Amino acid sequence: MSLRKWMKLFGMTIVIGAIVTVAGSVCIQLFNPDFRNVEASGWLSYVLMMALIGMTFGAFAHMGFFAYMMLNYIARSIFKRPYYWVAIQGFLALFVLFEIAYWTYDSEFPAVTFWAVPLGLLASSALVAWFKVSQTSAGAWIPTIFFMVAITVLEAIPAFRTGDLSSLMYQLIPLFICNGYQIMQLHKILGQPTESRPAVASAK
């Protein structure tokens, strides 16, 4: 990966984080009676603040992305048989989903959170993996789901401690979308052919 490609990926990730955060925040505040009479300068300040927060989410997602790439590189050098690493990623993804249910069950979160969030995250991750596989190979299924589930949740751990569903979604959704963008761009940045690539334990 060249420096130019890395800078482009990083730049687009933080831009996406800013756009998603601003769009979500503005939509929420439109239904807030306290914001209906706010002057244009107040809205501008709010949008700029949300954009900066969204860029922070994007930068954090980018850090998680490269942390996963480093983990993936090390694991592939340790496990000589690729399916071992694939199996471990599948197990960890399921473990994280059960952990979400454990964190949110009988907590300050709404009662439906303990099953709705894990299932929604799994379904969304499977959708991203489907698009990834359609552009690469079947070997990308589990690594992509692992990345979208485990890494996104790891990045969003502070939000799980708030006990507030809106705060959780406020952080989890931008991180998920940023990660989805990055994983879908990886094989394009690396310039690997999609037809001849074997089904190895990589999300590339």
N, C-alpha and C positions, 0 to 999 in steps of 0.2 A: 504494500500500500504506500503510495507516494504521499509526500507532505501536502500536495495540492488536493488530493482526494480526501485525505484526512481532514483538512480544513473545511472542505465543502461539506463533508458528512457532519462535522461538529457544528458548522454554521447553520445548516438546515435543521439539525436536531433542536438547537436552542430557539430557532425561529418557530418551529412547529410547537414547541413547548409554550412559547409566548402566545401564539395564536389560539391554541386550544384553551389555555388558562383564561385569557381575556374573553373569549367567546362564552365559555361556561360561566364565568363570573358575572358578565354583563347580563346574560339571560336570567340568572338568579336574581340579580338586583332589580331587574325590570318589574319583578313581582313584589319588591319590597316597597311599602308605602313611604318609607323614610327617604327613598331615593327619587321619588317622582318629582319633587320640587327642587332638586339639586341643580345648581347653575352649571353651565357648560364647563367652567374652569374646574369645578368639583369633579365632574365626570372625567375630564381629561386627566386630572391627577390620579383618579382611581384607575383608569385604564393604564396609565404609565406604570403605576405601582404593580398592577396585576401582570403586566408584560414583563417586568423585572423578575417577579416571582416565577413566572412561567419559564423565563430563560434560565433561572436557577434549576428548575425541574429538569429542563433539557440538558443542562450541563451535568446534573447528577445522573441522569439516565445514560449519558455518554460515558461517564466514569464506570457505571455498572456494566455497560457493553464491553468496554475494554478489559474490565476485570474478568468477565466471562470468557473473552477470547484468550486471555492469559491462562485461566483455569482449563479451558478446553485444550490448549496447546500442551500444558503440563500433563493432563490426564491421558492424552493420546500417546505421549511418550512413555507413560508408565504402563498403561494397559496395552499389551501387544496385540490383543484381539479386540477389535473395535466394538463388538457387541457388548463387552463388559461395561464399557463407559456408557453406552446407550442404555443398558439396563439400569445402571446407577442413576442416570439422569431421570429415567422414568420413575424410579422409586422415590427419588428426592422430590420430584414434582408432585406426586401423590401425597408425600409426607407434608409438604408445605400446604397443600389444600386442606388436609386434616388439621394442621396447626391453625389455619385461619378459623376453622370451625371451633376449635378449642379456645382460641383467644376471644372470640366474639360470643360464644355461648354463655348465657346467663351473665351478661355484662351490661354496661350502660348503653350498648348499641341496641337498636330495635330487635325484637325477637327473631325476625326473619333473616337477619344479617348472617347468622352462623351457617345458613345453607344457601342463601341467595348470592352472597359474594363469592364463595368458592365455585359454585356452579356457573355463575356469570363469567368469572375469570377463566374457568376451564373452557367454556364454550367459545369465548372470544379468542383464547389462545389457539384452540383447534382451528378456528377460522383463519387466523394468521398462518398457521402451519399448513393449511390446505393451499393457500395462495403460494406459500414458499415452495411446497412440494410441486405444485403445478409449473413452477419456473426452474426447479432444480431436479431433485431426485427424491425417491421415497425415503431415503435415509435421513431426510431433514425433519421428519415428523416429530419424533421424540425430542431431539435437541432443541427444536424451535419451541415446542410446548414447555420444555424445561426452562428455557430462557425467559419466555413470556410470563410464566408463572413464578418461578423461584426468584429470578433476578428482580422482577418488578415488585414482588412482595418484600424482598430484602430492602429495596430502595424506599419502600413506603412504610417501613416498620414504625417510624414516629407517628404516622397517622393512625395506626392501629391502637396506639396508646391513648388517643384522645377520647374515645368512647362516643364520638359524634359521627354519625353516618355521613353527613354532608361534608365534614372535614376530610373524612376518609376518601370519598369520591372526588373531592376537590384535588387531592394529591395523586390518587391512584390512577385516575383516567388520563391525565397528561403524561404521567410516567409510562403507562401502558402504550399510548399512542406513539410516543417518542421511541420506545423500544421496538414497537412494530415496524416503524419506519426504518430503523437501523438494521434490523435483521433482514428486511426485505431488500435493502440496498447492498448488503454484504457481498453476495455473489456477483453483483454488477460491478462493484468497486474492484474486486479481486480479478474480474475478467475471466472467470472460469467457464468453460463450455458446459451447457446444461445436459447435453445428451450423453457424453462419455463419462461423466463424473460418477464414481461408484457410490453405493449406499453406505458410506462410512459414518462414524459417530461424530459428525460435525454439523453445525447449523449453517455452514457455508452454502 
